[in-house]
Amino acid sequence: MTIAIAEKSPAKRGAVAKRPPRHSAARPKQLFRGLVDSPLIQMARDVSRGLPAQMVDDAADYLQVPKSEIMAITEVKAASLSRWTREGHMLPLGESDRLARVARVVRVARQVLGSEEEAVQWLNTPVPALGNVKPLSLLTSDASSRIVEDTLARAAAGVYA
């Protein structure tokens, strides 16, 4: 998935780049699914350029959770997301990185569990090996995301998860 953006102007330090119009017509879930399916090197490039703000909505649709849950994981404020989406802006680096972390874990879950549906169900169901919490709720930090990925790796190896 390649996401082209307008370059940030050096004079406007911290300015948020606008996303190209081609993303505005994407079907629900397609932007996030594209991120999940993209090679890690491309995901890293896309994160550094900023992900489309609309991808927060797409991630919520894909994961079958309220948008507020994705906003909490990515630390996106409602007013900011509304403005960025309305104005066609990209997410800033930190928010883009946190959303990509969710996509990375979804990819691992899908590989281990065999399907998108199973991965989404597992991410939304309390897991005993994770203290009976939903794996999705642990994606708020890199450290806790690694715990979720480790649990999936143990499950793939046949160890209780």
ZABAZA-285062 format. One record per residue (C-alpha): x, y, z; residue in one letter. Coordinates in steps of 0.2 Angstrom, whole numbers, plus 5000, padded with zeros to 4 digits. Layout:
<rs>
r c1: X, c2: Y, c3: Z, type: a
...
</rs>
This chain:
<rs>
r c1: 5000, c2: 5000, c3: 5000, type: m
r c1: 5008, c2: 5016, c3: 4995, type: t
r c1: 5001, c2: 5032, c3: 5002, type: i
r c1: 5007, c2: 5048, c3: 4993, type: a
r c1: 5006, c2: 5064, c3: 5002, type: i
r c1: 5010, c2: 5082, c3: 5000, type: a
r c1: 5027, c2: 5086, c3: 5007, type: e
r c1: 5028, c2: 5097, c3: 5023, type: k
r c1: 5034, c2: 5114, c3: 5021, type: s
r c1: 5049, c2: 5118, c3: 5031, type: p
r c1: 5042, c2: 5135, c3: 5035, type: a
r c1: 5027, c2: 5126, c3: 5043, type: k
r c1: 5035, c2: 5115, c3: 5056, type: r
r c1: 5023, c2: 5103, c3: 5063, type: g
r c1: 5011, c2: 5105, c3: 5049, type: a
r c1: 5000, c2: 5090, c3: 5045, type: v
r c1: 5001, c2: 5085, c3: 5027, type: a
r c1: 4985, c2: 5082, c3: 5017, type: k
r c1: 4980, c2: 5066, c3: 5010, type: r
r c1: 4977, c2: 5064, c3: 4992, type: p
r c1: 4959, c2: 5063, c3: 4985, type: p
r c1: 4961, c2: 5045, c3: 4979, type: r
r c1: 4958, c2: 5039, c3: 4997, type: h
r c1: 4942, c2: 5048, c3: 5000, type: s
r c1: 4932, c2: 5036, c3: 4989, type: a
r c1: 4939, c2: 5020, c3: 4997, type: a
r c1: 4927, c2: 5007, c3: 5003, type: r
r c1: 4925, c2: 5005, c3: 5022, type: p
r c1: 4939, c2: 4994, c3: 5029, type: k
r c1: 4950, c2: 4995, c3: 5013, type: q
r c1: 4963, c2: 5007, c3: 5019, type: l
r c1: 4966, c2: 4998, c3: 5035, type: f
r c1: 4966, c2: 4981, c3: 5026, type: r
r c1: 4978, c2: 4988, c3: 5014, type: g
r c1: 4990, c2: 4993, c3: 5029, type: l
r c1: 4988, c2: 4975, c3: 5037, type: v
r c1: 4992, c2: 4967, c3: 5020, type: d
r c1: 5007, c2: 4979, c3: 5016, type: s
r c1: 5025, c2: 4973, c3: 5018, type: p
r c1: 5033, c2: 4980, c3: 5034, type: l
r c1: 5045, c2: 4991, c3: 5024, type: i
r c1: 5031, c2: 4999, c3: 5015, type: q
r c1: 5021, c2: 5001, c3: 5032, type: m
r c1: 5036, c2: 5010, c3: 5039, type: a
r c1: 5037, c2: 5022, c3: 5024, type: r
r c1: 5018, c2: 5025, c3: 5025, type: d
r c1: 5019, c2: 5028, c3: 5044, type: v
r c1: 5034, c2: 5041, c3: 5041, type: s
r c1: 5023, c2: 5050, c3: 5029, type: r
r c1: 5007, c2: 5049, c3: 5039, type: g
r c1: 4992, c2: 5038, c3: 5037, type: l
r c1: 4975, c2: 5045, c3: 5032, type: p
r c1: 4965, c2: 5051, c3: 5046, type: a
r c1: 4950, c2: 5041, c3: 5038, type: q
r c1: 4960, c2: 5025, c3: 5043, type: m
r c1: 4955, c2: 5026, c3: 5061, type: v
r c1: 4936, c2: 5024, c3: 5055, type: d
r c1: 4942, c2: 5010, c3: 5044, type: d
r c1: 4951, c2: 5001, c3: 5058, type: a
r c1: 4936, c2: 5002, c3: 5069, type: a
r c1: 4925, c2: 4994, c3: 5055, type: d
r c1: 4938, c2: 4981, c3: 5052, type: y
r c1: 4940, c2: 4976, c3: 5070, type: l
r c1: 4921, c2: 4978, c3: 5073, type: q
r c1: 4924, c2: 4989, c3: 5088, type: v
r c1: 4918, c2: 5007, c3: 5092, type: p
r c1: 4929, c2: 5021, c3: 5084, type: k
r c1: 4932, c2: 5027, c3: 5102, type: s
r c1: 4942, c2: 5011, c3: 5106, type: e
r c1: 4954, c2: 5014, c3: 5091, type: i
r c1: 4955, c2: 5032, c3: 5096, type: m
r c1: 4960, c2: 5027, c3: 5114, type: a
r c1: 4973, c2: 5015, c3: 5107, type: i
r c1: 4981, c2: 5028, c3: 5095, type: t
r c1: 4979, c2: 5042, c3: 5107, type: e
r c1: 4969, c2: 5052, c3: 5094, type: v
r c1: 4957, c2: 5066, c3: 5101, type: k
r c1: 4940, c2: 5066, c3: 5094, type: a
r c1: 4941, c2: 5085, c3: 5089, type: a
r c1: 4957, c2: 5082, c3: 5081, type: s
r c1: 4952, c2: 5067, c3: 5071, type: l
r c1: 4936, c2: 5076, c3: 5065, type: s
r c1: 4946, c2: 5091, c3: 5059, type: r
r c1: 4959, c2: 5080, c3: 5051, type: w
r c1: 4946, c2: 5069, c3: 5042, type: t
r c1: 4936, c2: 5084, c3: 5037, type: r
r c1: 4951, c2: 5093, c3: 5030, type: e
r c1: 4959, c2: 5078, c3: 5022, type: g
r c1: 4974, c2: 5078, c3: 5033, type: h
r c1: 4986, c2: 5064, c3: 5037, type: m
r c1: 4988, c2: 5057, c3: 5055, type: l
r c1: 5004, c2: 5064, c3: 5064, type: p
r c1: 5019, c2: 5052, c3: 5066, type: l
r c1: 5014, c2: 5046, c3: 5083, type: g
r c1: 4996, c2: 5042, c3: 5079, type: e
r c1: 5001, c2: 5034, c3: 5063, type: s
r c1: 5014, c2: 5023, c3: 5072, type: d
r c1: 5001, c2: 5017, c3: 5085, type: r
r c1: 4988, c2: 5013, c3: 5071, type: l
r c1: 5002, c2: 5003, c3: 5061, type: a
r c1: 5006, c2: 4994, c3: 5077, type: r
r c1: 4987, c2: 4988, c3: 5078, type: v
r c1: 4989, c2: 4983, c3: 5059, type: a
r c1: 5005, c2: 4973, c3: 5063, type: r
r c1: 4997, c2: 4963, c3: 5077, type: v
r c1: 4981, c2: 4960, c3: 5066, type: v
r c1: 4993, c2: 4953, c3: 5053, type: r
r c1: 5001, c2: 4941, c3: 5065, type: v
r c1: 4985, c2: 4936, c3: 5072, type: a
r c1: 4978, c2: 4932, c3: 5055, type: r
r c1: 4993, c2: 4922, c3: 5050, type: q
r c1: 4993, c2: 4912, c3: 5066, type: v
r c1: 4974, c2: 4909, c3: 5067, type: l
r c1: 4971, c2: 4907, c3: 5048, type: g
r c1: 4958, c2: 4920, c3: 5044, type: s
r c1: 4953, c2: 4938, c3: 5046, type: e
r c1: 4937, c2: 4933, c3: 5055, type: e
r c1: 4947, c2: 4922, c3: 5068, type: e
r c1: 4959, c2: 4936, c3: 5071, type: a
r c1: 4946, c2: 4949, c3: 5074, type: v
r c1: 4937, c2: 4937, c3: 5085, type: q
r c1: 4952, c2: 4933, c3: 5095, type: w
r c1: 4958, c2: 4951, c3: 5097, type: l
r c1: 4940, c2: 4955, c3: 5104, type: n
r c1: 4939, c2: 4941, c3: 5116, type: t
r c1: 4947, c2: 4940, c3: 5133, type: p
r c1: 4962, c2: 4928, c3: 5133, type: v
r c1: 4966, c2: 4918, c3: 5149, type: p
r c1: 4985, c2: 4919, c3: 5145, type: a
r c1: 4983, c2: 4938, c3: 5145, type: l
r c1: 4975, c2: 4939, c3: 5161, type: g
r c1: 4957, c2: 4938, c3: 5154, type: n
r c1: 4958, c2: 4954, c3: 5145, type: v
r c1: 4955, c2: 4957, c3: 5126, type: k
r c1: 4971, c2: 4957, c3: 5116, type: p
r c1: 4965, c2: 4973, c3: 5107, type: l
r c1: 4965, c2: 4983, c3: 5123, type: s
r c1: 4984, c2: 4979, c3: 5126, type: l
r c1: 4989, c2: 4987, c3: 5110, type: l
r c1: 4991, c2: 5004, c3: 5119, type: t
r c1: 5010, c2: 5002, c3: 5120, type: s
r c1: 5024, c2: 4993, c3: 5111, type: d
r c1: 5028, c2: 4983, c3: 5127, type: a
r c1: 5011, c2: 4976, c3: 5129, type: s
r c1: 5009, c2: 4974, c3: 5110, type: s
r c1: 5024, c2: 4963, c3: 5111, type: r
r c1: 5016, c2: 4952, c3: 5124, type: i
r c1: 5001, c2: 4950, c3: 5113, type: v
r c1: 5013, c2: 4945, c3: 5099, type: e
r c1: 5022, c2: 4933, c3: 5110, type: d
r c1: 5006, c2: 4925, c3: 5115, type: t
r c1: 5001, c2: 4922, c3: 5097, type: l
r c1: 5019, c2: 4915, c3: 5094, type: a
r c1: 5016, c2: 4903, c3: 5108, type: r
r c1: 4999, c2: 4898, c3: 5101, type: a
r c1: 5007, c2: 4895, c3: 5084, type: a
r c1: 5020, c2: 4884, c3: 5092, type: a
r c1: 5006, c2: 4874, c3: 5101, type: g
r c1: 5009, c2: 4881, c3: 5119, type: v
r c1: 4994, c2: 4886, c3: 5129, type: y
r c1: 4988, c2: 4903, c3: 5124, type: a
</rs>
